[in-house]
Amino acid sequence: MGVPARPYRNASLGYSTLEFACALVLVMTLIVGLMQVVVYVHTRDVVKVAVQEGARVASSDGRSTKDGAAQARALLEAGLGRSGERFRVVGIDQEDRVVMRAEGSFPFSIPGVSVRLPLTVETGMEKERFEPYRGKGAP
């Protein structure tokens, strides 16, 4: 009779492979979740800058909220591609200031979970008014 085989050595190798596979799934889920957070922050920053630039354009002398909204939409599409179409941009003309607002959602997905996170950015800017200098003592 020969030397008896070690029955537990092959079982131990199987458990190690199973533990590695479970750990890999967990690590990959965390990496994908972290990447989604980074993309969300990027999207929020692009929307914020687009709305600020739209407010700046709309507050310029002789420009309207439609001009500002068009500028914001163009920047959203340039920065986010087709994802920029998910945002609605509205300009509000107040007496002394312009308010620009963008509303939309961000699809946040990790394996097993998929939600849409609302994303709203609003900013205002004082209107520019050109008043020519009339000189010293002018009315």
Secondary structure by P-SEA (a helix, b strand, c coil): cccccccaaaaaaaaaaaaaaaaaaaaaaaaaaaaaaaaaaaaaaaaaaaaaaaaaaaacccccaaaaaaaaaaaaaaacccccccbbbbbbbcccbbbbbbbbccccccccbbbbbbbbbbbbbbbbbbbcccccccc
